[in-house]
Amino acid sequence: MAATGTEKQGSKAFYVTTPIYYVNDAPHLGHAYTTVAGDVLTRWHRQRGEKVWYLTGTDEHGQKIMRTAEANGVTPQEWCDKLVEEAWKPLWEHLNIANDDFIRTTQKRHTDRVQEFVQDLYDKDEIYKGGYEGPYCVGCEEYKLPGDLIEAEDGTKLCAVHKKPVEILKEENYFFKLSEYGPKLLEFYEANPGFIQPESARNEVVNFVKQGLEDLSISRSTFDWGVPVPWDDKHVIYVWIDALLNYATAVGYNENPAKFDETFPANVHLIGKDILRFHAVIWPAMLMAQGLPVPGRVAANGWLMVGGEKMSKSNLTGIKPQDLTSHFGVDAYRWYFLRAIAFGQDGSFSWEDFSARYTSELANDYGNLASRVAAMVGKYFGGELPASTADGDAEKAIHEGLAKAVATADAKIGEELDFQGGILAIFDFVKQVNGYITEQEPWKVAKDESDEGRARLATILYTAAESLRAVAVLLNPIMPETSQALWDSLGAEASRGALAAQPVQSSATWGQLPAGATVTKGAVLFPRLEEPKKD
């Protein structure tokens, strides 16, 4: 899906990435949470008029994929192809994700560049051959340190993430000299305090690196589903080295220098906190070793919890996004998780909370406001938006309220990744407009048929409609289908593209909705929820 926006040419793109998701199963709410956040962030920056690049994709190598494919009686490539085409891509389309690229780690454009990157490190003496033995979690595709394990009642060592027994692996591998980059990383963290977010994640990484880094095993020789090590085809490249490099290979590393220079490095890597060390320690160390620039920010979102457990397939708490969109709608789905959960913190999902917020904030506060305004313009002015000619202190307060909402939302969403704070600022303005209508009582003013009475009524309804026009601009990155429907209702169809492409700040410029526009009461933006069917 193409996103609307006016791009500033000749400047570096605002480059945002999601993790590339492991295709051992279909996507659940946790995957969609991160992807929707990235979509909202990039749509916001597009709407500012910036050049943007949004990347997502799938991680398709490694032992876990190989075992899953074998269990399903197909080859690893057949398994990946099926999951990507039948589950992952269709879901992103369903959720209106406007990604610019979708990278798959089995694509030649990626695998060739991975081999070149690793070969360069080997030639620079950053990689050496050695042996390793230790506890390995296939689910994480990672050797575990003692502090990463928990103990079952029978004494079995378990991965703290997956709650499954680890395997003791012993193999000859190639190692990246990660230990040498500890001081450089600490110096970088000190100079760039905003590199890792939130603060709790930054503290975790800094403390981890201060304890001393071990060299990293970057190859595997006990299975063959991976990118072959170019100088030793008995080994495949460790899946995490393979995966992290997608952020470079997808934007032209060693293939399209112009594209690479105008895109790389990422401004924001959006990740789950369980893969923080890979992105905040290993990835920047690899880039330092190669002499490439380090990303601007690694932002770790929290976990979505169900019944006190992290939402995942292995914990049997994986919920399909379609289970919710079929009931609440896609736009409400995109809005809810960013509204209900502070980005960077864990948050619990419940059907009851979603229903309550939908009814209170979307249906009653926002949707009902749009319906009331359209109905009153139809009733009192025959559906033709009147001009505002009698502004007073009440209207000035609305103008100032909008300016405040725009400034706050732009700072919160566009810069701080505080999606919840930005959405709350927008809906505070929605509440202000509702209060304005309640106080001005246009249904009573309509009884005054004098010129002054008609001018006052016109001003009230224009103010309410123009407020809705601005709210639709602010909510367009979050709820694009609803914004389109509201613009249509306000008679803004002819200039919808320009409205959508306005820099965010200009939504505070009053008077963009033309008097004389045809206002119609369209379909209810947020219909009353049907009771979910019970088995």
Summary of the structure (lengths in Angstrom):
residues: 535
radius of gyration: 26.3
end to end distance: 36.2
largest distance: 91.3
contacts: 1772
relative contact order: 0.11
helix: 51%
strand: 16%
